[in-house]
Amino acid sequence: MSVTLVGFLFGFIGSMPIGGPISLLVFHRGLLARYRDGWAIGLGGALAEGAYAALAMYGFTTLREGFTFLEPLAKGMAIVLLLALGLYFVFPHKVAPQENPMTDQSRSSWVGQFFLGLTIAALNPTLILTWSVSAAMLYSLANLTLQGSEWIAFATSVVFGIVAWFTILLALLRRFRGHFPLEVLQRVIRGLGAVLVITAVVMAAFALFG
């Protein structure tokens, strides 16, 4: 199996669960019919995650072992990030029934949404740990050894895989969004936000008492 195909599959499949900050933001924008904003957030997040994948495949695991303070620092930052985003979605802004998606798109800043996704993913240090584990798994199970600049090809394919999934997700939301009442969509957003809050609390409990 080629390096590019492995990277694409890792990015595509790894982005499917709607539980991470970027996935939830993309899903939220899609429910509000702000499809271009959602895609921009996904693209920004994909680029940051691709950079983490490149670092991991290039040997970030060794670097992390040399700086043991990185892991507890990463966990602390992840807890704060998940808690803040979870609370934001637990108390979402109401969506007006007459909302016009095209008008909303013209008011929004595509560049701003892109940098929002890029910043949130870049400040989510759990991605460092996730891709370090993924790199170790690829080396141990698939005997995948990257040579020369192949790690760049792998990371690039990860970005394309993530963007491909978010494109499909937003296309599905565009197709089926009108089949659900606004009240139901708002409850979905609150429920997903509550999942992030619970995840942050559980992580904090394990960090303190585990």
LINBEL-V381870 format. One line per field, one symbol per residue. burial: + if it has 9 or more other C-alpha atoms within 8 Angstrom, else -. A space follows every 50 residues. Layout:
burial = ???
//
This chain:
burial = --+++++++++++++---+-+++++++++++--++-++++++++++++++ +++++++--+---+------+--+++++++++++++++++-+-------- +--++----+--++++++++++-++++++-++--+-+++------+---+ +-+++++++++++++++-++-+++--+-------++--+++++++++-++ +-+++-----
//
